[in-house]
Amino acid sequence: MGEQDLIHLEVAYCRMHADMNEMSDQTRFPDPALAPYDIALVPVRGRISWLRVPMRLSVRPLATALAALCLALGGCAMPPPADDPDAVAEYKETNDPLEPTNRVFYAVNDALDTVILRPIALGYRAVLPSPVRTGVHNVLNNLGTPVTLANDLMQGNSRRAGDTMSRFLLNTTLGIGGLIDVAAERGIPDHPADFGMTLAVWGVGDGVFLFLPVLGPTNPRDAVGFGMDSFVLDPWGWVGHGNTVRNLRYGRTALSAVDARAMVLDDFDKVKAQALDPYATIRSLARQYRTKQIDDARNDVTPQAVKKTP
């Protein structure tokens, strides 16, 4: 699909609940038999294709995925000529065929970070003293322990799973709900474990590099893992109903984002100030960091504790 195709591409959908005569000429479908169906129309170069899907199978996710795929394909980096082996090797090493699109999303994320998240993180660090920020970080980390434990078990890391369970019991009880990291003080440091790492241990490849809105640097495998951790493995998403519970979940998500951003304020500022190409530097650092996490999980290694204040 070329650029002109993308320019003229639109994805629209509607449900035929209303009488056909009440619809305008622009939205009337040619076949009334389509009424009990969801419709996706894709005009490319003046040709209309109708996608007919029963109402019980919503077409909205399909249409959204189709649009995202088309945009991604339209933003592909052109491979170098085969007669330039150095360029071909570099292209394969970076594994970033969607670089033009990824750079657009990087710019969007960077703008949102500059205007919203970084100022909030700076204010968070300025207002709350270090012990309070550390306590908040510990509580948030403790709340994520069930997800870590589930992935430790799925990765077959019984020793790591034992450490995770010990950390949760010690920090929840003696650590006053996780406010104090008693386990680390007793020689049981924290370690990461998520479903993206689990998939990697199972042999699933990472795929191409992606820079997604909000999520930042990732890849298809880890993006799927993030969804699994957030919506399936996290038990706090199953507990309770109502506005209060929902607001607590939103608050936890927002506070986690601010805490994570505050942890890397200085490091990220240095990258942006010193790197000739911040996007390429972040891509490289993210991959190295992720590779180290996965290697530790495969080799059943617990990283040494590094005390860092949010």
Secondary structure, 3 states (H helix, E strand, C coil): CCHHHHHCCCCEEEECCCCHHHCCCCCCCCCHHHCCEEEEEEEECCEEEEEEEECCCCCHHHHHHHHHHHHHHHCCCCCCCCCCHHHHHHHHHHCCCCHHHHHHHHHHHHHHHHHHHHHHHHHHHHHCCHHHHHHHHHHHHHHCHHHHHHHHHHCCCHHHHHHHHHHHHHHHHCCCCCCCCHHHHCCCCCCCCCHHHHHHHCCCCCCCCEEECCCEEECHHHHHHHHHHHHHHCHHHCCCCCHHHHHHHHHHHHHHHHHHHHHCHHHHHHHHHHCCCHHHHHHHHHHHHHHHHHHHHHCCCCCCCCCCCC
